[in-house]
């Protein structure tokens, strides 16, 4: 079979961060195949794809597209050769409609004028053709992340690309959305499109890809047919050792109540009650898992607990103190730490350094100060410790955090919050975008925090993560706490039943 893309000895060094992102990378992608690229955070996957898409230029080496050596100076050159890329962090205009975002730059019309009706019809037909349903008129800034991804994919398909690069495409999807999405990729491949599928989720790689190339520390470890490999083998190739996929933990020993939520309700800006009279408690030394189909009140609950959104009714008590009306900083000072779902817009400032980001929200803490000012030596030591402890690849104390890969950005947020000596730790999608080795590490850290007496809430759309980590599980459905599970009740069947609005009584029928 003819090759769609061939990398010939590609190398790339970033002098600003002293990182060798790619080192003598050589492999090929066949036409019409789904080719997965796997590796740890910082392994060089995204850099290689940025080179293919014209965002970065290689220091050495060449790229062949359909047998022709190509040199791309910008994404426009790559698109002209039929290459499209959907980035891990979306590039959309929030104030524009779905239609305008998809057709931005390729609008067609006589004498420079566009036909809004025809454009809308084109987007509607495109979404139906590829089974990616979306409202062409909706303002992009109001869309959840799963639909934002559809906009980005449709944007590339509208440009008639034949080679589609997808950087961590399922990281923002719920489990319910993943299966049809992978089916869409198979349909695209059957229609002759070549897909480069960058992912940490090895089961999805085996489910959808024809072949997989594993990268480590900027180099290629090897390429395998997915029919001839296993999750265990791929994980070992990625990390360089055997990875433990089960969470090893002793039974929890809960102590005093740390968080008490009473009849909590939240009304969104449109006047809709998205959280309805939710009541629960979390004790020191336990992990309380919050499960539910994405969009059923999890974000409203987390925002209300952290002070990012006001509660319309009810109360929140932290170690007996009413914090319902307290602001974010007051809650932090009382020992509430928060790892947000959106690390880019909520968790980090991408234009500042790693050191500044690990201090964010804690800069008034006495342990970082010398009299009235920050002690730079202590601050740098703190940043260095997080980089080392959390194995943040490509990071330096004074390096720009926005230059890191998505998974390494997540490690910075996790390190900042977990090292803040919290009493209550709220972690929303803790392992999104992390590789298998990092997931194993983060789960161990959360168990360590639990065993040290921290009260922890883990919100995750990954059902396996909820089952592995949780000592108790609350399930949200349509903004209502549908039920709580403990002990032997915590299983996939019971959680699934509550997620769709059922009751535990139904399991006995």
For each residue, the residues with C-beta under 8 A, 3 or more apart:
1: 30 31 32 33
2: 30 31 66 67
3: 6 28 29 30 31 64 66 67
4: 29 30 31 32 33 65 66 162 163 194
5: 28 29 52 63 64 65 163 194 196
6: 3 27 28 29 63 64
7: 10 25 26 27 28 48 52 61 63
8: 26 61 62 63 64
9: 24 25 26 60 61 62
10: 7 22 24 25 26 48 51 58 60 61 62 63
11: 20 22 23 24 25 58 59 60 61
12: 20 21 22 44 47 48 51 56 58 59
13: 19 20 21 59
14: 17 18 19 21 394 403
15: 18
16: 399 400 403
17: 14 394 395 396 399 403
18: 14 15 396
19: 13 14 42 393 394
20: 11 12 13 23 217 218
21: 12 13 14 44 47 48 218 394
22: 10 11 12 25 44 47 48 51 58 218 219
23: 11 20 44 217 218 219
24: 9 10 11 61 219
25: 7 9 10 11 22 44 48 61 215 218 219 220
26: 7 8 9 10 61 220
27: 6 7 213 220 223
28: 3 5 6 7
29: 3 4 5 6 33 35 163 194 196
30: 1 2 3 4 33 35 194 210 211
31: 1 2 3 4 66 192 194
32: 1 4 189 190 192 193 194
33: 1 4 29 30 189 194 195 210 211
34: 185 186 189 195 197 208 209 210
35: 29 30 194 195 196 197 209 210 211 212 213
36: 197 198 199 205 208 209 211 212 213 226
37: 45 48 49 196 197 198 212 213 215
38: 45 198 199 200 202 205 212 213 214 215 234 238 435
39: 43 44 45 214 215 216 221 238 435
40: 43 216 238 239 393 407 435 437 438
41: 393 405 406 407 408 411 433 434 435 438
42: 19 392 393 394 404 405 407 408
43: 39 40 215 216 217 218 238 393 435
44: 12 21 22 23 25 39 47 48 215 217 218 219
45: 37 38 39 48 49 167 198 215 405
46: 49 50 88 167 198 405 406
47: 12 21 22 44 50 51 56 218
48: 7 10 12 21 22 25 37 44 45 51 52 215
49: 37 45 46 52 53 85 165 167 196 198
50: 46 47 53 55 56
51: 10 12 22 47 48 54 55 56 57 58 63 72
52: 5 7 48 49 63 72 78 83 85 165 196
53: 49 50 72 75 78 83 85 165
54: 51 72 73 74 75 76 77 78
55: 50 51 74 75
56: 12 47 50 51
57: 51 72 73
58: 10 11 12 22 51 61 62 63
59: 11 12 13
60: 9 10 11
61: 7 8 9 10 11 24 25 26 58
62: 8 9 10 58 69 71
63: 5 6 7 8 10 51 52 58 69 70 71 72
64: 3 5 6 8 67 68 69 70
65: 4 5 68 70 81 82 83 163
66: 2 3 4 31 81 82
67: 2 3 64
68: 64 65
69: 62 63 64
70: 63 64 65 77 81
71: 62 63 77
72: 51 52 53 54 57 63 75 77 78 81
73: 54 57 77
74: 54 55 77 78
75: 53 54 55 72 78 79 85
76: 54 79 80
77: 54 70 71 72 73 74 80 81
78: 52 53 54 72 74 75 81 83 84 85
79: 75 76 82 83 84 159 161
80: 76 77
81: 65 66 70 72 77 78
82: 65 66 79 160 161 162 163
83: 52 53 65 78 79 161 162 163 165
84: 78 79 155 156 157 159 161 163 164 165
85: 49 52 53 75 78 156 164 165 167
86: 90 149 152 153 155 156 164 165 166 167 169
87: 90 91 152 167
88: 46 167 168 171 406 433
89: 344 406
90: 86 87 145 148 149 151 152
91: 87 152
92: 96 101 140 148 151 152
93: 96 100 101 104 140
94: 139 140 141
95: 139 140 141
96: 92 93 100 101 104 139 140
97: 100 101 136 137 138 139 140
98: 101 102 123 134 135 136 137 138 140 143 151
99: 102 103 116 119 120 123 136 137
100: 93 96 97 103 104
101: 92 93 96 97 98 104 140 151 155
102: 98 99 123 126 151 154 155 158
103: 99 100 106 107 119 122 123 158
104: 93 96 100 101 107 155
105:
106: 103 158 159
107: 103 104 114 119
108: 114
109: 112 113 114 115
110: 113
111:
112: 109
113: 109 110
114: 107 108 109 119
115: 109 118 119
116: 99 119 120
117: 120 121
118: 115 121 122
119: 99 103 107 114 115 116 122 123
120: 99 116 117 123 124 136 137
121: 117 118 124 125
122: 103 118 119 125 126 158
123: 98 99 102 103 119 120 126 127 134 136 154 158
124: 120 121 127 128 136
125: 121 122 128 129
126: 102 122 123 129 130 154 157 158
127: 123 124 130 132 133 134 136 150 154
128: 124 125 131 133
129: 125 126
130: 126 127 153 154 157 184 187 188
131: 128 180 183 184 187
132: 127 150 153 154 184
133: 127 128 150
134: 98 123 127 138 147 150 151 154
135: 98 138
136: 97 98 99 120 123 124 127
137: 97 98 99 120
138: 97 98 134 135 142 143
139: 94 95 96 97 142 143
140: 92 93 94 95 96 97 98 101 143 148 151
141: 94 95
142: 138 139
143: 98 138 139 140 147 148 151
144: 147 148 294 295
145: 90 148 149 172 342
146: 149 150 172 173 174 177 294
147: 134 143 144 150 151
148: 90 92 140 143 144 145 151 152 172
149: 86 90 145 146 152 153 169 172 173
150: 127 132 133 134 146 147 153 154
151: 90 92 98 101 102 134 140 143 147 148 154 155
152: 86 87 90 91 92 148 149 155 156
153: 86 130 132 149 150 156 157 164 166 169
154: 102 123 126 127 130 132 134 150 151 157 158
155: 84 86 101 102 104 151 152 158 159
156: 84 85 86 152 153 159 161 164
157: 84 126 130 153 154 160 161 164
158: 102 103 106 122 123 126 154 155
159: 79 84 106 155 156
160: 82 157
161: 79 82 83 84 156 157 164 193
162: 4 82 83 192 193 194
163: 4 5 29 65 82 83 84 193 194 195 196
164: 84 85 86 153 156 157 161 188 193 194 195 196
165: 49 52 53 83 84 85 86 196 198
166: 86 153 169 185 195 196 197 198
167: 45 46 49 85 86 87 88 198
168: 88 171 172 198 199 200 406 433
169: 86 149 153 166 172 173 181 197 198 199
170: 173 178 181 182 199 201 204
171: 88 168 200 406 432 433
172: 145 146 148 149 168 169 432
173: 146 149 169 170 177 178 181
174: 146 177 178 293 294 461
175: 178 179 461 462 463
176: 179 293
177: 146 173 174 180 181
178: 170 173 174 175 181 182 204
179: 175 176 182 183
180: 131 177 183 184
181: 169 170 173 177 178 184 185
182: 170 178 179 185 186 204 207 208
183: 131 179 180 186 187
184: 130 131 132 180 181 187 188
185: 34 166 181 182 188 189 195 197 208
186: 34 182 183 189 190 208
187: 130 131 183 184 190 191
188: 130 164 184 185 191 193 195
189: 32 33 34 185 186 192 193 194 195 210
190: 32 186 187
191: 187 188
192: 31 32 162 189
193: 32 161 162 163 164 188 189
194: 4 5 29 30 31 32 33 35 162 163 164 189
195: 33 34 35 163 164 166 185 188 189
196: 5 29 35 37 49 52 163 164 165 166
197: 34 35 36 37 166 169 185 205 208 209
198: 36 37 38 45 46 49 165 166 167 168 169
199: 36 38 168 169 170 202 204 205
200: 38 168 171 407 433 434 435 436 439
201: 170 204 205
202: 38 199 205 206 231 234 235 436
203: 206 207 231
204: 170 178 182 199 201 207 208
205: 36 38 197 199 201 202 208 209 212 226 234
206: 202 203 209 226 229 230 231
207: 182 203 204
208: 34 36 182 185 186 197 204 205
209: 34 35 36 197 205 206 212 226
210: 30 33 34 35 189 225 226
211: 30 33 35 36 223 224 225 226
212: 35 36 37 38 205 209 223 224 226 229 234
213: 27 35 36 37 38 220 222 223
214: 38 39 220 221 222 223 224 234 237 238
215: 25 37 38 39 43 44 45 48 218 219 220 221
216: 39 40 43 219 221 237 238 240
217: 20 23 43 44
218: 20 21 22 23 25 43 44 47 215
219: 22 23 24 25 44 215 216
220: 25 26 27 213 214 215 223
221: 39 214 215 216 237 238
222: 213 214 237
223: 27 211 212 213 214 220
224: 211 212 214 228 229 233 234
225: 210 211 228 229
226: 36 205 206 209 210 211 212 229
227:
228: 224 225
229: 206 212 224 225 226 233 234
230: 206 233 234
231: 202 203 206 234 235 245
232: 235 236 242 243
233: 224 229 230 236 237
234: 38 202 205 212 214 224 229 230 231 237 238
235: 202 231 232 238 239 242 243 245 436 437
236: 232 233 239 240 241 242 243
237: 214 216 221 222 233 234 240
238: 38 39 40 43 214 216 221 234 235 435 436 437
239: 40 235 236 243 435 436 437
240: 216 236 237
241: 236
242: 232 235 236
243: 232 235 236 239 436 437 440
244: 248 440
245: 231 235 436 440
246: 468
247: 443 444 447 468 469
248: 244 447
249: 447 450
250: 451
251: 471
252: 285 286 287 450 471
253: 285
254: 283 284 285 286 471
255: 283 284 285 453
256: 283 284 319
257: 260 281 282 283 284
258: 282 283 284 318 319 423 424 455
259: 281 282 305 316 317 318 424 455 457
260: 257 281 316 317 320
261: 264 278 279 280 281 305 314 315 316 317
262: 279 314 315 316 317
263: 277 278 279 313 314 315
264: 261 275 277 278 279 301 304 311 313 314 315 316
265: 273 275 276 277 278 311 312 313 314
266: 273 274 275 297 300 301 303 304 309 310 311 312
267: 271 272 273 274 312
268: 271 272 274 300
269:
270:
271: 267 268
272: 267 268
273: 265 266 267 276 312 479
274: 266 267 268 297 300 479
275: 264 265 266 278 297 300 301 304 479
276: 265 273 297 478 479 480
277: 263 264 265 313 314 480
278: 261 263 264 265 275 297 301 314 476 479 480 481
279: 261 262 263 264 314 481
280: 261 288 474 481 484
281: 257 259 260 261
282: 257 258 259 286 288 424 455 456 457
283: 254 255 256 257 258 286 455
284: 254 255 256 257 258 423 453 454 455
285: 252 253 254 255 450 451 453 454 455
286: 252 254 282 283 450 455 456 471 472
287: 252 446 447 450 456 457 458 469 470 471 472
288: 280 282 455 456 457 458 470 471 472 473 474
289: 457 458 459 460 466 469 470 472 473 474
290: 298 301 457 458 459 460 466 473 474 475 476
291: 460 463 466 473 474 475 476 495 498 499
292: 296 297 298 475 476 477 499
293: 174 176 296 461 477 499 500
294: 144 146 174 298 461
295: 144 298 299
296: 292 293 476 477 478 479 499
297: 266 274 275 276 278 292 300 301 476 478 479 480
298: 290 292 294 295 301 302 428 459 476
299: 295 302 303 341 428
300: 266 268 274 275 297 303 304 309 479
301: 264 266 275 278 290 297 298 304 305 476
302: 298 299 305 306 308 338 340 341 426 428 457 459
303: 266 299 300 306 308 309
304: 264 266 275 300 301 307 308 309 310 311 316
305: 259 261 301 302 316 336 426 457
306: 302 303 328 331 336 338 426
307: 304 323 326 327 328 330 331
308: 302 303 304 328 346
309: 266 300 303 304
310: 266 304
311: 264 265 266 304 314 315 316 324
312: 265 266 267 273
313: 263 264 265 277
314: 261 262 263 264 265 277 278 279 311 324
315: 261 262 263 264 311 322 324
316: 259 260 261 262 264 304 305 311 322 323 324
317: 259 260 261 262 320 321 322 323
318: 258 259 321 323 331 334 335 336 423 424
319: 256 258 334 335 423
320: 260 317
321: 317 318 334
322: 315 316 317 325
323: 307 316 317 318 326 330 331 334 336
324: 311 314 315 316
325: 322
326: 307 323 330 331 334
327: 307 330 331
328: 306 307 308 331 332 361
329: 332 333 361 364
330: 307 323 326 327 333 334
331: 306 307 318 323 326 327 328 334 336
332: 328 329 335 336 337 361 362 420
333: 329 330 364
334: 318 319 321 323 326 330 331 423
335: 318 319 332 421 422 423 424
336: 305 306 318 323 331 332 422 423 424 426
337: 332 417 418 420 422 424 425 426
338: 302 306 417 425 426 427 428
339: 347 413 414 417 425 426 427 428 430
340: 302 343 346 347 413 428
341: 299 302 346 428 429 432 459
342: 145 345 346 347
343: 340 346 347 348 406 409 410 413
344: 89 347 348 350 409
345: 342
346: 308 340 341 342 343
347: 339 340 342 343 344 409 413
348: 343 344 357 360 401 402 409 412 413
349: 352 356 357 360 401
350: 344 400 401 402
351: 400 402
352: 349 356 357 400 401
353: 356 357 397 398 399 400 401
354: 357 358 383 386 387 392 395 396 397 398 399 400 401 404 412
355: 358 359 379 380 382 383 397 398
356: 349 352 353 359 360 401
357: 348 349 352 353 354 360 401 412 413 416
358: 354 355 382 383 386 412 415 416
359: 355 356 362 363 368 374 379 382 383 416
360: 348 349 356 357 363 416
361: 328 329 332 416
362: 332 359 365 368 416 420
363: 359 360 368 374
364: 329 333 369
365: 362 368 369 420
366: 369
367: 378
368: 359 362 363 365 374 375 378 379 382
369: 364 365 366 372 373 374 375
370: 373 374 375 378
371:
372: 369
373: 369 370
374: 359 363 368 369 370 378 379
375: 368 369 370 378 379
376: 379 380
377: 380 381
378: 367 368 370 374 375 381 382
379: 355 359 368 374 375 376 382 383
380: 355 376 377 383 384 397 398
381: 377 378 384 385
382: 355 358 359 368 378 379 385 386 419
383: 354 355 358 359 379 380 386 387 397
384: 380 381 387 388 397
385: 381 382 388 389 419
386: 354 358 382 383 389 390 392 412 415 416 419
387: 354 383 384 390 392 395 396 397 415
388: 384 385 391
389: 385 386 415 419
390: 386 387 411 412 414 415 441
391: 388 411 438 441
392: 42 354 386 387 395 404 408 411 412 415
393: 19 40 41 42 43 404 405 408
394: 14 17 19 21 42 399 403 404 405 408
395: 17 354 387 392 399 401 404 408 412
396: 17 18 354 387 399
397: 353 354 355 380 383 384 387
398: 353 354 355 380
399: 16 17 353 354 394 395 396 403 404
400: 16 350 351 352 353 354 403
401: 348 349 350 352 353 354 356 357 395 404 409 412
402: 348 350 351
403: 14 16 17 394 399 400
404: 42 354 392 393 394 395 399 401 408 409 412
405: 41 42 45 46 393 394 408 409
406: 41 46 88 89 168 171 343 409 410 433
407: 40 41 42 200 410 411 433 434 435 438
408: 41 42 392 393 394 395 404 405 411 412
409: 343 344 347 348 401 404 405 406 412 413
410: 343 406 407 413 414 431 432 433 434
411: 41 390 391 392 407 408 414 415 434 438
412: 348 354 357 358 386 390 392 395 401 404 408 409 415 416
413: 339 340 343 347 348 357 409 410 416 417
414: 339 390 410 411 417 418 427 430 442 445
415: 358 386 387 389 390 392 411 412 418 419
416: 357 358 359 360 361 362 386 412 413 419 420
417: 337 338 339 413 414 420 422 425 427
418: 337 414 415 422 425 445 449
419: 382 385 386 389 415 416
420: 332 337 362 365 416 417
421: 335
422: 335 336 337 417 418 425 449 454
423: 258 284 318 319 334 335 336 454 455
424: 258 259 282 318 335 336 337 454 455 456 457
425: 337 338 339 417 418 422 446 449 454 455 456 457
426: 302 305 306 336 337 338 339 456 457 459
427: 338 339 414 417 430 446 456 457 458 459
428: 298 299 302 338 339 340 341 459 460
429: 341 432 459 460 461 462
430: 339 414 427 442 446 458 460 465
431: 410 434 438 439 442 443 460 462 465
432: 171 172 341 410 429
433: 41 88 168 171 200 406 407 410
434: 41 200 407 410 411 431 438 439 442
435: 38 39 40 41 43 200 238 239 407 438 439
436: 200 202 235 238 239 243 245 439 440
437: 40 235 238 239 243 440 441
438: 40 41 391 407 411 431 434 435 441 442
439: 200 431 434 435 436 442 443
440: 243 244 245 436 437 443 444
441: 390 391 437 438 444 445
442: 414 430 431 434 438 439 445 446
443: 247 431 439 440 446 447 465 468 469
444: 247 440 441 447 448
445: 414 418 441 442 448 449
446: 287 425 427 430 442 443 449 450 456 458 469
447: 247 248 249 287 443 444 450 451 469
448: 444 445 451 452
449: 418 422 425 445 446 452 454 456
450: 249 252 285 286 287 446 447 454 456 471
451: 250 285 447 448
452: 448 449
453: 255 284 285
454: 284 285 422 423 424 425 449 450
455: 258 259 282 283 284 285 286 288 423 424 425
456: 282 286 287 288 424 425 426 427 446 449 450
457: 259 282 287 288 289 290 302 305 424 425 426 427
458: 287 288 289 290 427 430 446 465 466 469 470
459: 289 290 298 302 341 426 427 428 429
460: 289 290 291 428 429 430 431 463 465 466
461: 174 175 293 294 429
462: 175 429 431 465 466
463: 175 291 460 466 467 492 495 496
464: 467 468
465: 430 431 443 458 460 462 468 469
466: 289 290 291 458 460 462 463 469 470 473 495
467: 463 464 470 490 491 492 495
468: 246 247 443 464 465
469: 247 287 289 443 446 447 458 465 466
470: 287 288 289 458 466 467 473 490
471: 251 252 254 286 287 288 450 486
472: 286 287 288 289 484 485 486 490
473: 288 289 290 291 466 470 484 485 486 490 495
474: 280 288 289 290 291 481 483 484 485
475: 290 291 292 481 482 483 484 485 495 498 499
476: 278 290 291 292 296 297 298 301 479 480 481 482
477: 292 293 296 480 482 498 499 500 501
478: 276 296 297 501
479: 273 274 275 276 278 296 297 300 476
480: 276 277 278 297 476 477
481: 278 279 280 474 475 476 484
482: 475 476 477 498 499 501 502 503
483: 474 475 498 503 504
484: 280 472 473 474 475 481
485: 472 473 474 475 489 490 494 495 498 504
486: 471 472 473 489 490
487: 490
488: 491
489: 485 486 494 504
490: 467 470 472 473 485 486 487 494 495
491: 467 488 494 495
492: 463 467 495 496
493: 496 497 507
494: 485 489 490 491 497 498 504 507
495: 291 463 466 467 473 475 485 490 491 492 498 499
496: 463 492 493 499 500
497: 493 494 500 502 503 504 506 507
498: 291 475 477 482 483 485 494 495 501 502 503 504
499: 291 292 293 296 475 477 482 495 496
500: 293 477 496 497
501: 477 478 482 498
502: 482 497 498 506
503: 482 483 497 498 506
504: 483 485 489 494 497 498 507
505: 508 509
506: 497 502 503 509
507: 493 494 497 504
508: 505
509: 505 506
